[in-house]
């Protein structure tokens, strides 16, 4: 076994790098084909999730394999190799097995113990099988990883140490309020209909969301997910909507969860601002001026403001646009203290407020953004309590679906992969994690022993085949020398010779398998081939035949 994994994850790289390095479905396929075309690799598959990108391969040269796999990851991710290299990690042989088994158990997840990773590992194996890039080692490894992950969840309380990324994200949206209490009576929009989006929709229905709209590029998948939700028995009302109606739907929902495979933004800051602004402003009295020549309204003095600045501010207010989009040059000092002159709810900031207060709001917002950049992102996104939020957004996509700038819009709360990573860093570890680590260690040892034993099996088979051939040749010679033997006598002689050969080979072959299963036991196969002068081509043909055995694809087969 020469298993090599090269990758990056939320533990080694910032989300901005992971986002840029994310792989589309077509790119993953091309990466696998190019990996097999590279000299060091004989089989491979790729595990790509929202917070990790890992390339697994069976290589015959370690250093050449690392260089080749790293280069291929850089080429297909579009991130320059020199920029990507500091964030890459490498695991080899038993350490690579240990890494994947830990990932399968949720020990390496952003939320410890989450079970969604098992489905993603299954998808990675299926991709390798579909593209015929997964051979014996990858098949055995990933099938065993799935069994180890299931064992960890069934034999320990690792599920109590964490939850799915969806549940954790909803907890972050709800702040300090119980999720069921926070979700009760709310309406939601789910964008996407893949595995993560489906999990999100099911979770929303389970925690008490009363109505869910599903939008997806393929309408049939959205309709199917809506039908499943309705039939789930949770009582949720669900329907599918075209992607073109997402902007309108934003004005009617309280929660949005997005997880698509789009390469661009699905929701921009302007989309979200328009949604939370729509129908939210009270009837103003008096109205702000609509032109430069309009009579000034009563209120704070606007002297000192450039007329063009004032006009753009007023136009932005009337159009419900983001203040920054008005192009105003902010020149007024921010008010003392941390308070915004027009409040945090964002309603009066749009219409019916004098231009001076609008300008002060803009200055305050800019200062808040600068302060957010000086502080950890977590603090910038958790200031408002969940009850102050008009629209809650959960972005589980990589690359992101929702513009990160929306967290600066009053009344909007955004939780994305980056903020989840920050929040999960402080999450407590469950006591059951140690038990899972013990399971992983046991399974890694067992897998290594099985693989080392399997490595010598073709040699043992070739040895027995050679012995059978010797028996057949000697029986043929006996027939020539004793032609008067009847069938019963000939069969008895043949059986006796075979028993002698089997007894002579039994102890050595059993012992060599035991020795080969121990660390460093790979050399016993070479010794056996040398001692019995076995034809290397015969051994190779046995290996190929064994690898083509359909039992290799049986997930229940013992490794």
C-alpha positions in Angstrom: 0.0 0.0 0.0 1.3 3.4 -1.0 -1.7 5.6 -0.2 -1.1 9.3 -0.5 -3.5 12.2 0.3 -2.8 15.8 -0.5 -5.4 18.4 0.5 -6.5 21.5 2.3 -9.3 22.1 4.8 -10.8 24.6 7.1 -8.1 23.6 9.6 -5.2 24.5 7.3 -6.5 27.3 5.0 -8.7 30.4 5.4 -12.1 30.2 3.9 -11.2 32.7 1.2 -8.6 30.2 -0.1 -11.0 27.2 0.2 -13.6 29.2 -1.7 -11.3 30.0 -4.6 -10.0 26.4 -4.7 -13.4 24.8 -4.8 -13.9 22.3 -7.6 -17.0 21.9 -9.8 -18.3 18.5 -10.8 -16.7 18.6 -14.2 -13.4 19.8 -12.8 -13.3 16.9 -10.3 -13.7 14.4 -13.2 -10.9 16.1 -15.2 -8.7 16.1 -12.1 -9.2 12.4 -11.7 -8.4 11.6 -15.3 -5.3 13.8 -15.2 -4.2 12.2 -11.9 -4.3 8.7 -13.5 -2.4 10.0 -16.5 0.4 11.2 -14.2 3.2 8.7 -13.8 3.2 8.2 -10.0 -0.5 7.4 -9.6 -2.3 4.2 -10.4 -5.7 5.0 -8.9 -7.4 8.0 -7.3 -10.5 9.8 -6.1 -11.2 13.3 -4.8 -13.1 14.2 -1.6 -14.4 17.8 -2.1 -16.9 19.3 0.4 -17.7 22.8 1.6 -14.7 22.8 3.9 -12.1 20.4 2.4 -10.6 19.4 -0.9 -8.5 16.2 -0.8 -7.0 14.1 -3.5 -6.4 10.5 -2.6 -4.1 8.3 -4.8 -2.1 5.1 -4.8 1.4 6.1 -5.9 4.6 4.2 -6.4 6.9 7.2 -5.5 6.3 9.4 -2.5 8.2 12.6 -3.4 7.1 12.5 -7.1 3.5 11.8 -6.0 3.4 14.8 -3.6 4.8 17.1 -6.3 2.4 15.8 -9.0 -0.7 15.8 -6.8 0.0 19.3 -5.5 0.5 20.6 -9.0 -2.7 19.0 -10.3 -4.7 20.4 -7.4 -3.3 23.9 -8.1 -4.0 23.6 -11.9 -7.6 22.5 -11.5 -8.5 24.8 -8.6 -7.2 27.8 -10.4 -5.1 28.9 -7.4 -1.4 29.3 -8.1 0.8 26.5 -6.7 3.0 29.0 -4.8 -0.1 30.5 -3.1 -1.7 27.1 -2.4 1.4 25.3 -1.1 1.5 26.9 2.4 -2.1 25.6 3.1 -1.6 22.0 1.8 -1.1 19.0 4.1 0.2 15.6 3.1 -0.5 12.2 4.7 1.1 8.9 3.6 0.3 5.2 4.1 -1.1 4.6 7.6 -1.3 8.3 8.4 -3.4 8.8 5.3 -5.7 6.0 6.5 -5.9 7.5 9.9 -6.8 10.8 8.4 -9.7 9.5 6.3 -11.1 7.4 9.2 -11.0 10.5 11.4 -12.8 12.5 8.8 -15.4 9.8 8.4 -16.1 9.8 12.2 -16.5 13.6 12.2 -13.4 14.2 14.3 -12.0 16.5 11.6 -15.2 18.3 10.8 -16.0 21.9 11.4 -18.7 20.7 13.8 -17.2 17.7 15.6 -19.4 14.5 15.2 -21.5 15.7 12.3 -22.7 12.9 10.1 -23.1 14.7 6.8 -19.5 13.8 5.9 -20.4 10.1 5.5 -22.6 10.9 2.5 -19.8 13.0 1.0 -17.3 10.1 1.4 -19.8 7.8 -0.3 -20.1 10.3 -3.1 -16.3 10.5 -3.5 -16.2 6.7 -3.7 -19.0 6.6 -6.3 -17.2 9.2 -8.4 -14.0 7.1 -8.4 -16.0 4.0 -9.4 -18.0 5.8 -12.1 -14.8 7.3 -13.6 -13.0 3.9 -13.2 -10.2 5.7 -11.2 -10.8 3.7 -8.0 -9.0 0.4 -7.8 -8.6 -2.1 -5.1 -7.0 0.3 -2.6 -9.4 3.2 -3.0 -12.4 0.9 -2.9 -11.2 -0.9 0.2 -10.2 2.3 1.9 -13.4 4.3 1.3 -15.7 1.3 2.0 -13.9 0.7 5.3 -14.1 4.4 6.1 -17.9 4.3 5.7 -18.0 1.3 8.1 -15.8 3.0 10.6 -17.9 6.2 10.6 -21.1 4.2 11.1 -19.4 2.2 13.9 -18.3 5.4 15.6 -21.9 6.8 15.5 -23.5 3.6 16.7 -21.1 2.6 19.5 -20.4 6.1 21.0 -22.2 9.3 21.8 -20.2 11.3 19.2 -23.5 12.6 17.9 -23.9 14.5 21.2 -20.6 16.2 20.5 -21.9 18.0 17.5 -24.6 18.1 14.9 -25.0 18.6 11.2 -23.7 21.9 9.8 -27.2 22.9 9.1 -28.3 22.5 12.7 -25.2 24.3 13.9 -25.8 27.1 11.5 -29.4 27.5 12.7 -28.2 27.7 16.3 -25.9 30.6 15.2 -28.8 32.4 13.6 -31.0 31.9 16.6 -28.1 33.3 18.8 -29.1 32.5 22.5 -32.7 31.5 21.7 -33.6 27.8 21.4 -33.9 26.9 17.7 -37.4 25.5 17.9 -38.6 28.7 19.7 -36.8 30.9 17.2 -38.1 29.0 14.1 -41.7 28.7 15.3 -44.1 30.3 12.8 -41.4 31.5 10.4 -41.3 31.1 6.6 -38.2 29.9 4.8 -36.6 29.8 1.4 -34.2 27.0 0.5 -32.1 27.7 -2.6 -30.7 24.5 -4.1 -32.0 20.9 -4.1 -28.9 18.9 -3.6 -28.0 16.7 -0.5 -27.1 19.7 1.7 -30.1 21.7 0.7 -32.4 18.7 1.2 -30.9 18.2 4.7 -31.5 21.9 5.4 -35.1 21.8 4.2 -35.8 18.7 6.3 -34.1 20.3 9.4 -36.2 23.5 8.9 -39.4 21.5 8.8 -38.4 19.5 11.9 -37.6 22.6 14.0 -40.9 24.3 13.4 -40.7 26.3 10.2 -44.3 26.5 8.9 -43.7 27.2 5.2 -40.8 26.4 2.9 -40.2 27.5 -0.7 -37.6 25.6 -2.7 -35.8 27.2 -5.6 -33.5 25.3 -7.9 -32.0 25.6 -11.3 -33.7 22.3 -12.3 -37.3 22.8 -11.5 -38.1 19.0 -11.3 -35.7 18.6 -8.4 -37.2 21.5 -6.5 -40.7 20.1 -7.0 -39.5 16.6 -5.9 -38.0 18.1 -2.7 -41.2 20.1 -2.0 -43.2 16.9 -2.4 -41.0 15.0 0.1 -41.3 17.8 2.6 -45.1 17.8 2.4 -45.2 14.0 2.8 -42.7 14.1 5.8 -45.5 14.4 8.4 -44.1 17.6 9.9 -47.1 19.6 8.8 -44.9 22.1 6.9 -46.3 23.7 3.7 -43.8 23.4 0.9 -43.8 24.5 -2.7 -41.3 24.9 -5.6 -40.6 28.3 -7.2 -38.5 29.2 -10.3 -35.1 30.8 -9.6 -36.4 33.9 -11.3 -38.8 34.5 -8.4 -36.2 34.3 -5.7 -36.0 38.1 -5.4 -39.8 38.4 -4.8 -39.8 35.5 -2.4 -37.1 37.2 -0.3 -39.7 39.8 0.7 -42.0 37.2 2.1 -39.7 34.9 4.1 -37.9 35.2 7.4 -35.1 32.6 6.8 -33.0 31.8 3.7 -30.7 28.8 3.4 -28.6 28.6 0.3 -26.3 25.8 -0.9 -25.9 25.6 -4.7 -23.0 24.7 -7.0 -23.1 28.1 -8.6 -19.7 29.8 -9.3 -21.1 33.3 -8.9 -23.3 35.0 -6.3 -26.8 33.8 -6.0 -27.9 36.7 -3.7 -26.1 40.0 -3.9 -26.2 42.7 -1.2 -28.5 44.7 -3.4 -31.0 41.8 -3.6 -31.1 41.5 0.1 -31.3 45.2 0.7 -34.2 45.5 -1.7 -36.0 42.6 0.1 -35.7 44.0 3.6 -36.6 47.5 2.4 -39.7 46.5 0.5 -42.8 47.7 2.2 -41.0 48.3 5.5 -40.9 52.1 5.6 -43.8 54.0 7.4 -45.6 56.8 5.6 -43.2 59.7 5.9 -44.3 63.1 7.1 -42.9 65.3 5.8 -41.4 63.9 2.6 -37.7 64.4 1.8 -37.1 66.9 -1.0 -37.1 65.4 -4.4 -34.8 67.8 -6.2 -32.1 70.4 -5.7 -34.6 73.3 -6.0 -37.1 71.8 -3.6 -37.7 73.8 -0.4 -35.8 72.4 2.5 -37.8 70.5 5.0 -37.9 71.2 8.7 -35.3 69.4 10.7 -31.6 69.4 11.3 -29.6 72.0 9.5 -28.2 70.7 6.2 -25.9 73.6 5.6 -22.4 72.6 4.5 -23.5 69.7 2.5 -22.6 69.8 -1.2 -25.8 70.1 -3.3 -24.8 67.1 -5.5 -24.2 65.0 -2.4 -27.6 65.9 -1.0 -29.3 65.1 -4.3 -27.7 61.6 -4.5 -28.6 60.9 -0.9 -32.2 61.9 -1.5 -32.3 59.9 -4.7 -30.9 56.8 -2.9 -33.5 57.2 -0.1 -36.4 57.5 -2.6 -35.2 54.5 -4.6 -34.6 52.4 -1.5 -31.0 51.8 -2.6 -28.0 51.2 -0.4 -26.5 54.5 0.8 -23.1 53.5 -0.5 -24.6 53.2 -3.9 -25.6 56.8 -3.9 -21.9 57.7 -4.3 -22.0 60.2 -1.5 -18.7 61.5 -0.2 -19.0 61.4 3.6 -17.6 64.5 5.2 -19.5 64.9 8.5 -18.0 63.6 11.7 -19.8 60.6 13.2 -21.8 61.3 16.3 -20.3 60.7 19.7 -20.9 57.2 21.0 -21.8 54.1 19.1 -25.4 55.0 18.3 -26.7 55.4 14.7 -28.8 58.6 14.2 -31.5 56.7 12.4 -31.4 53.4 14.3 -30.5 49.8 13.5 -33.7 48.6 12.0 -33.0 50.1 8.6 -36.5 51.3 8.1 -36.2 55.1 8.6 -32.8 55.0 6.9 -34.5 54.6 3.6 -37.3 57.2 3.3 -38.7 60.1 5.2 -35.5 61.1 6.9 -33.6 64.4 6.4 -30.5 64.2 4.4 -28.2 65.2 7.3 -29.3 62.2 9.3 -28.9 60.0 6.3 -25.3 61.3 5.9 -24.6 60.7 9.6 -26.0 57.1 9.1 -23.6 56.6 6.3 -20.6 57.8 8.3 -21.7 55.6 11.2 -22.0 52.6 8.9 -18.6 53.1 7.5 -17.0 53.4 10.9 -18.8 50.3 12.0 -17.3 48.5 8.9 -13.8 49.7 9.8 -14.3 48.6 13.4 -15.5 45.2 12.2 -12.3 44.8 10.1 -10.2 45.5 13.2 -12.0 42.9 15.3 -12.6 39.2 14.8 -15.4 38.6 12.3 -17.4 36.8 14.9 -18.0 39.9 17.0 -19.1 41.9 13.9 -21.8 39.4 13.1 -23.2 38.6 16.5 -24.0 42.1 17.9 -27.7 42.0 17.1 -30.0 39.6 18.9 -32.0 37.2 16.9 -35.2 39.1 17.7 -33.8 42.2 15.9 -33.3 40.3 12.7 -35.7 40.9 9.8 -34.0 38.4 7.5 -31.8 35.5 8.6 -29.4 34.0 6.0 -27.5 30.8 6.2 -24.9 30.2 3.4 -23.6 26.7 3.3 -22.1 26.9 -0.2 -18.5 26.9 -1.2 -17.8 29.1 -3.0 -20.3 31.2 -1.2 -23.8 31.9 -2.6 -24.5 35.1 -0.6 -22.5 38.3 -0.7 -20.7 38.6 2.6 -21.4 42.4 2.6 -25.1 41.7 3.5 -24.1 41.4 7.2 -23.7 45.2 7.2 -27.4 45.7 6.2 -29.5 46.7 9.2 -32.0 43.9 10.1 -30.0 41.2 8.3 -28.0 38.4 9.9 -25.7 36.2 7.9 -24.1 33.0 8.9 -21.7 31.4 6.4 -18.9 28.8 6.3 -16.4 31.3 7.6 -18.4 32.4 10.6 -19.3 28.8 11.4 -15.6 28.0 11.5 -15.0 30.8 13.9 -17.9 29.7 16.1 -17.1 26.0 16.1 -13.5 26.8 17.3 -15.0 27.5 20.7 -17.4 24.5 20.8 -16.8 22.1 23.7 -15.5 18.6 22.9 -17.6 15.7 24.1 -16.0 12.9 26.3 -17.0 10.4 23.6 -14.4 11.9 21.2 -11.7 9.9 23.0 -13.7 6.7 22.5 -14.0 7.5 18.8 -10.2 8.1 18.6 -9.8 4.6 20.1 -12.0 3.1 17.4 -10.1 4.9 14.7 -6.7 3.6 16.0 -8.1 0.0 16.1 -9.5 0.3 12.6 -6.4 1.8 11.1 -4.3 -1.1 12.5 -6.8 -3.7 11.2 -6.9 -2.0 7.8 -3.1 -1.9 7.5 -2.8 -5.5 8.5 -5.4 -6.6 6.0 -3.8 -4.6 3.2 -0.3 -6.0 4.0 -1.8 -9.5 4.1 -3.5 -8.9 0.8 -0.3 -7.7 -0.7 1.3 -11.2 -0.2 -1.8 -13.1 -1.3 -1.0 -13.1 -5.0 2.5 -14.5 -4.2 1.0 -17.3 -2.1 -1.5 -18.0 -4.8 1.2 -18.1 -7.5 3.3 -20.5 -5.2 0.3 -22.9 -4.9 -0.3 -22.7 -8.6 3.3 -23.6 -9.3 3.0 -26.5 -6.8 -0.2 -27.8 -8.5 1.6 -27.6 -11.9 4.5 -29.7 -10.5 2.0 -32.3 -9.2 0.2 -32.5 -12.5 3.6 -33.0 -14.4 4.6 -35.8 -12.0 1.3 -37.6 -12.3 1.6 -37.4 -16.1 5.1 -39.0 -15.8 3.6 -41.7 -13.6 1.0 -42.5 -16.2 3.7 -43.0 -18.7 5.7 -45.3 -16.5 2.8 -47.3 -15.1 0.2 -47.4 -17.8 -1.6 -50.4 -16.2 -2.9 -48.4 -13.2 -6.7 -48.3 -13.1 -8.6 -45.1 -12.5 -9.0 -45.7 -8.8 -5.3 -46.3 -8.3 -4.3 -43.3 -10.4 -6.7 -41.1 -8.4 -5.3 -42.4 -5.1 -1.7 -41.7 -6.1 -2.7 -38.2 -7.3 -4.5 -37.4 -4.1 -1.5 -38.6 -2.0 1.0 -36.4 -3.9 -1.3 -33.4 -3.5 -1.7 -33.9 0.2 2.1 -34.1 0.6 2.5 -30.8 -1.2 -0.3 -29.1 0.7 1.1 -30.1 4.0 4.6 -28.9 3.1 3.2 -25.5 2.0 0.6 -25.0 4.7 2.8 -23.9 7.6 5.0 -21.5 5.5 2.1 -19.9 3.7 0.1 -19.3 6.9 3.1 -18.0 8.7 4.2 -15.7 5.9 0.7 -14.2 5.9 0.9 -13.5 9.6 4.3 -12.0 9.3 3.3 -9.9 6.3 0.4 -8.4 8.2 2.8 -6.9 10.7 4.4 -3.5 10.1 7.4 -3.9 7.9 6.2 -7.2 6.6 6.0 -6.3 3.0 9.4 -7.8 2.3 8.2 -11.3 3.0 6.4 -11.4 -0.4 9.7 -10.5 -2.1 11.5 -13.2 -0.1 8.9 -15.9 -1.1 9.2 -15.0 -4.8 13.0 -15.2 -4.6 13.2 -18.5 -2.7 10.7 -20.3 -5.0 11.9 -18.6 -8.2 8.3 -17.5 -8.9 7.7 -15.8 -12.3 6.9 -12.1 -11.6 4.4 -12.1 -14.5 2.5 -14.9 -12.9 2.2 -13.0 -9.7 1.1 -9.9 -11.5 -1.5 -11.8 -13.4 -2.9 -13.2 -10.1 -3.0 -9.6 -8.8 -4.9 -8.3 -11.8 -7.4 -11.2 -11.7 -8.0 -10.7 -8.0 -8.5 -6.9 -8.4 -11.1 -7.6 -11.1 -13.1 -9.9 -8.8 -16.6 -8.3 -8.5 -16.5 -9.2 -4.7 -14.2 -6.1 -4.4 -17.2 -3.9 -4.8 -19.2 -5.7 -2.1 -19.4 -3.2 0.8 -20.0 -6.0 3.2 -16.7 -7.8 2.3 -14.2 -8.0 5.1 -11.1 -6.0 4.4 
